[in-house]
């Protein structure tokens, strides 16, 4: 079954949740809250081996501190998950989780909110992914990599996307509150053999056919590996924020069409039937 990275989106039933941290208020500042959501896959929740309840769960009267949490699906075919969480005074820690058949194919997000010391006007979000070096995009702005700390965002709602070749892409929203930092720990779910997109192996990388144009360019090393092959993304327009429409392969040559603002337009695809743009930073013209 083919799946494209950009359309693999966890829905609400799989654990995506719009977080309104500002709307949650604990009656006692020395207490902390915990919410665990597992969509349509109910699970038992244990805190330091103490059973709390089944999901969807919300506890508002817990002692702040660091705990081991265990999410144990009621479906025995699904894998349990153990991890550490920190409950901060007067705030709500939220876990959205999509259990899979193994820990590797399970995924979700932990949101831990804490007050910024000596600063009541700023907001911050700290992105951490498992595994790290995931590609992250916030509010559709240019791509960066995890771990990533952003301390210049305005309070309010923000959207982000996290992706990594071989793993399900996650898209979420969260609401930042003035004077607080949100530590966002994203556990990416590994794709299985049945839902991985069909990618060529290194020995199967498509070989561009000859073009009537003599102008060609060579794709340089990028450091981005997908299915064992070093690749470069092809964009619909000459911009880092433009839609990705395919990939080309390091060391291979492709017909060159034109240049614009540090981007090259090329033909690509098994029969060179597609046209797109690649960054000139990772390509060299061979005229």
N, C-alpha and C positions, 0 to 999 in steps of 0.2 A: 504494500500500500504506500503510495507516494504522499509525503507531507512536505510542505515548504516551511522553512524556519519562520518566516514572517507571519504565517497564519496559524501556527501552533499556539493557541491562546487558552490558558486555563480559564474556564468560565466560573460563575459564582458557585455552581454545584461542585466544582473541583477545588474550591478554596479561595477564589479571589474575593477580596473584601475591600470596600471603600472605607478607609479609616477616618473617623471623626474624633480625633483625640480630644479636641477641645470640648466636646459634648459630654465627656466622661468625668465625673467629679466624685471623689471618694469623700465620705463624711469625716474620716479621720486621716490626717496627713501621715500618721505613722503606719498606715495600712497601705496595701497595694492590691491591684486587680489583675486577673488573668482571664483571657478569653481564648478558647480553642474551637476552631471551625474545621470540619472535615467534609463539608458538602453532603452528598447523598451516601456517604460511607461512614456510618456511625462507628464511634470508637470509644473505649474507656480511656480516661486520663488519670495518670498517677503522678503525684508530686513527691519525690523522695520515697518512692514505694508506697505512699499513702493514696488510696483510691479517693478521687474527688467526685467524679460523676461521668456520665457519657456525654458525647458531643451531640448538639452544640452546647458548649459549657461556658458559663461566666461566673467567676468568683470575685467578690469585691472586698473580702475581709481577710486577706492573707498577709503574713508578716513579710516585709521587704527582705530581700536577700537573694543569693544564688542557689538554684535548685537543679536537680536532675528531673526532667520531665519525661514521661513515657506515654506515647500514644499507641494504644493497642486496638486495632480494628476488630469489630465483632465478626467480620468475615475472616475465617481462618486461612483463606487463600492469600490474604493480604499481609504484608510485613509490618511488624511493629517498628517504632522508631524511638530511640533514646537520645536526648541531647540536654545541654545545660541552658537554662534561661536565668536572666536576672530580673527580679521584680523590684522596681524603684518606688520609693514612697510617693503616695498621692497620684500615681499614674497607672495606666492599664497596659499590660503587655499582651500583645495579640499574636496568635499563631494561626495561620491558615495552612492546611495540610491536605495533600492528595495522596493517600496511601497507594502504593503499587505492590506488585507481587514480591519485589525485593526492595531492600533499602536503596539500592542504586537507581531503581526505576520509580522511587517515591520522590516527591518534591513539594516545596512550599516556601513560606516566608515567616520569619519571626520579627516582630516589631517591638523593640524595647525603647520606651520613651523616658528621658531623664532631663532634669532642669540643667540649663547652662549656668555654670558658676559665674557670678558677678556680671551677668549680662542678661537683662530682661527684654532686650529689644531685638536680638538676632534670632535666627532659626538655623538649624543645621540638620543634615542627614548624612549618615555614614553607611555606605553600601559595602557589604561583605558578601562574597559568593562562595559556594562550595560546589565544584572546585573554583579556585580563583582565576584571575585573568579573563573573566567573562566580559563580553561586550555589553556596554550599558549606554542607553540613550534616555535622557531626561527631557520631558516636554518637547520631544522631537528635535532636540538640538544635537550638534555634532557628537559623534560617538566617542566614548572613553572606555576605560577598562577598570575592573574591580581589582583591589579595593579602591574606593573613591570616597573622599570626604568633600561635601559641598556645604559651605557656610555663607553663601551669598544669595540664597533663594528667599523669595518673599513668603510670608505666611500665606496659608491657603492651600488649595488643591493642586497637586502635581501628578503627572503621569510618568511612568518609566517602563522601559523594556529591557530585559536581560536575556542575552542569547549566547550560545557557545556551540560550535559544531559538535554534533553527536548527542546533544541534549535538547529537551523541549524548551522553546522560548516561552518566557513568562512576561505578561503585561499586567501592570497593577496601577492603582491610584492610591494616594494617601494625602492626608490633610495636615500640613505643618502648622504648629502653634508657636506664637512668638515667645521667646525665652526658653525654648526646649530643643533638644537634639533627639532625633530618632535613629537608633542603630537598627539597620535593616539587614538581616541575615537571610540570604536567598539560597536555599538548597535546590540545585537543579536536578531534574529527573533525567536519567540517561535513557535515550531511545533504545528500543529493543530491535531485534532483527526484522520484526514484522512491521514496524512503523518508521524505520529509517528511510529517508529519501534515497532514491537510487543514485548512488554516486560512483563514478568510475574509480577503480583501483589504480595505483601508479602505472601499471602496465597497460591499463585500459583507457588512459586519458585520451580524449578525442584529438585526432590529428587534423589540423586545418587543411582543407584542400587548397589547391592552387587558385589564385585569383587573377583576373585579367590585369589588375593594377600592379605596378612594380613597387609601389610604396608599401612597406611593411614595418612592423615594429615587434620588438622582442620584450616579453614580460620578464621583469627582473625578480629577484628574491623579495618576498613580502613578509616572511615569518608567520603567515597565517596558513595553517594546515587543516585540510578537511578531507576525511576519509583517506588519510595517508598521502595526500597530494598537496603541494604548496600552491595556493590559489591567489587570485586577485579578483575583487568584486567588480562587476560591470554595472554601471548605473544608467538609469533611463535618461538622465540629464547630466550636464557637467557640474555636479555638486555632490558633496559628501552626504547631504541630507536627502538627495534624490532616491527614488525607489530602486532597490537592487533587482536587476532582471536576469542575472546569471553570473557565472564565474568564468575566468580564463586561467591558464596554467603557467606557472613560472618556467622559464626556459623555452617556451613555445613562441612561434611567430604567428602574427595575425595581420590581415590587410589593414592598412592605415587609410583613413578617409580625410579627416581634417583635425584642427587643433583649436581649442578655445579655453582661455583663462586657466591654463595649467592642466588641461584635460585633453585626451586624445579620443577621437571617435574611431571605432574599429568595427569590422565585421567579425562575428564569432558564431559558434555553434558547429555541430557536426558537418553541416553542409554550407557553413558561412551564411546562413539564412537570416541571422539576427544582426542588428546594429545597436551599439551602445557606447558608453563613455567609460574610460579608465583613467585613473590618476597618472599624470606624467611623471610623478615621483617614483613610480614603480614600473616604468616602461621606457624603452629606448627605441627611437626611430632608426630603421635600417633602409635608407633611401637608395 
